[in-house]
Amino acid sequence: MNIDNLVSRLKRPRAIICGIAAMMADKFGWSCLWTRVVWAAAVIMNPAISLLVYFVLALVLPKWDPQY
């Protein structure tokens, strides 16, 4: 797998694992690529806390409607 394939895979909004990064990017208008890169960096730096937050968001984010 070369870097171009990896970047194109990270840019697609389709779920890679459970889709929280793509869902966050869509909900807040962020770049899907950079949201996934930040999550990957957080998991590498502190796996236990980052994965806990990731799965909590997997439960909470679909039910969370922003109040504007």
KOLSETI-821780 format. One record per residue (C-alpha): residue in three letters; residue number from 1; z, x, y. Coordinates in steps of 0.2 Angstrom, whole numbers. Each point is the difference from the previous one (the first is absolute). Layout:
BEGIN
   type   seq       Z       X       Y
    ALA   NUM       Z       X       Y
...
This chain:
BEGIN
   type   seq       Z       X       Y
    MET     1       0       0       0
    ASN     2      -5       7      17
    ILE     3       8      -2      17
    ASP     4     -13     -13       5
    ASN     5       3     -11     -14
    LEU     6      19       1       3
    VAL     7      -2      -4      18
    SER     8     -11     -15      -3
    ARG     9      12      -6     -14
    LEU    10      15       0      12
    LYS    11     -10      -9      14
    ARG    12      -4     -15     -11
    PRO    13      12     -14       3
    ARG    14       0      -4     -19
    ALA    15      17       3      -8
    ILE    16       3      17      -8
    ILE    17      17      -3      -8
    CYS    18       8     -16       7
    GLY    19      -9      -1      17
    ILE    20      15       1      12
    ALA    21      -9      14      10
    ALA    22     -16     -10       2
    MET    23      10     -16       3
    MET    24      10       9      14
    ALA    25     -16       7       8
    ASP    26      -8     -17       0
    LYS    27      16      -9       7
    PHE    28       3      12      14
    GLY    29     -19       5       3
    TRP    30       3      18      -5
    SER    31     -12      12      -9
    CYS    32       1      -3     -19
    LEU    33      -3      19      -3
    TRP    34      14       6      11
    THR    35      12     -13      -6
    ARG    36      -3       6     -17
    VAL    37       1      19       5
    VAL    38      17      -3       9
    TRP    39       7      -9     -16
    ALA    40      -6      14     -11
    ALA    41       8      13      11
    ALA    42      16     -10       1
    VAL    43       1      -2     -19
    ILE    44      -4      18      -3
    MET    45      14       5      13
    ASN    46      13     -12      -7
    PRO    47      -5      -9     -15
    ALA    48      15     -11      -4
    ILE    49       3      -7      17
    SER    50     -19      -2       4
    LEU    51      -4      -9     -16
    LEU    52      15     -11       2
    VAL    53      -6      -5      17
    TYR    54     -18      -2      -6
    PHE    55       6     -13     -14
    VAL    56      12      -9      12
    LEU    57     -15      -2      12
    ALA    58     -11      -6     -15
    LEU    59      13     -15      -2
    VAL    60       3      -3      19
    LEU    61     -17       3       8
    PRO    62     -10     -14      -7
    LYS    63      13     -13       6
    TRP    64       2       9      17
    ASP    65      -9      -9      14
    PRO    66       1       8      17
    GLN    67       7     -11      14
    TYR    68     -11       3      15
